[in-house]
Structures are given as C-alpha cells and as structure tokens.
C-alpha cells in the first residue's frame, strides 16, 4: 500500500521498522547500559562567502527536525575524521577537506528506545568543496547554509554553540594573519 504524498512535502515512512530508533550495534547498547558515554563524530561543514564571512551548513534531524551537524558512529575500520567526512556526505550531501584533529567535543543525551544515553561527540571542521545532487538522506533532512550567528541560535546544544563560535573566531584570526 502506497502512502499519499502531498506536493511540497517530504514523504516519511514512520511505519518502517527501526525508522525512529534505528537498531544500535551491540557494543553501543552495552556501553549505554553500563553508563559509559558513547562516542560519535560530527563534521562542521563550512565555507567562506565572497565577503570573507564563514557560513556553516546545518541540517535537520530525521526524527525531531531540530537543527544539527552531520554526526554518527565511528566506522569500525575508519579513523574518526574519515567517519566525520562520511557522515557529512551521507547526511548533508557535501564533500570537502576535513581536518584530522577535532576542534573540540560536546556532550548530548541520545534518546534510545527504552532510555537515554550520554554521548560524547568530537567535531571535525570540513571545508566544503562540492555539493552532491544526490546523497543517501536527501529526502529525510533539510539543509541550510547560515552565518555563524544564525547557526548557533538554531542549534540546541550549548557546548556546540561555543565550539562553532570559537572555530569562527580562530578561523577569522588565521585568515587575517594570512592576508
């Protein structure tokens, strides 16, 4: 049976198993139950405008539609920075040059099917070089380029605000020294 799609909306299949709370790997479930923080990585996709201002690409989460950065679990055989770049490609449809060192870490509570788990997220800057026309989650999320001041207003995590603002400050100083 097909669901009716209203023009101008994004179709969601909420009745698919695991859509709202996708199954977690057993190691993540074990760590969450033991009270240990889980580990994720996030990309901070950014670009410079013609005026030299930094813009950040934010996107909506699939379930709650809050504004977030692309983030996810560290791939089994990947370095953390490569996993962050992979999340940016899959969730936001962007490819670029990712820094190998995180600019910092923030903490949030992840809603699981039966409880909340504490998650520590390392954030890796990614200078966007290409926008993909097609990417895996293009129909599940909205994405927007925003100035730093607007992006921090829309993102809920206060520690992430600080990371983004300090990244912008450091990038401004670095570009001023380079000119």
CORPEMO-V212116 format. One record per backbone hydrogen bond with DSSP energy under -0.5 kcal/mol. NH is the residue of the N-H (numbers start at 1). CO is the residue of the C=O. If there is no record, write none. Layout:
NH	CO
NH	CO
This chain:
6	4
9	6
11	9
14	12
16	13
19	16
28	25
29	25
30	26
31	27
32	28
33	29
34	30
35	32
36	31
38	118
40	120
41	72
42	122
43	70
44	124
45	43
46	126
47	55
49	53
52	49
55	47
56	146
57	45
58	56
58	144
59	68
60	142
61	66
65	61
67	154
68	59
72	41
74	39
78	75
83	79
84	80
85	81
86	82
87	83
88	84
89	85
90	86
91	87
92	87
92	88
93	88
93	89
94	88
95	130
97	127
98	96
99	125
103	123
104	123
106	121
108	119
110	108
110	117
112	110
112	115
117	110
119	108
120	38
121	106
122	40
123	104
124	42
126	44
127	97
128	46
128	126
129	95
130	95
132	93
132	130
137	90
138	135
140	137
141	137
144	58
146	56
146	144
148	54
150	147
151	147
152	148
153	149
154	150
154	151
155	151
156	67
158	156
161	157
162	158
163	159
164	160
165	161
166	162
167	163
168	164
169	165
170	166
171	167
172	168
173	169
174	170
175	171
176	172
177	173
178	174
179	175
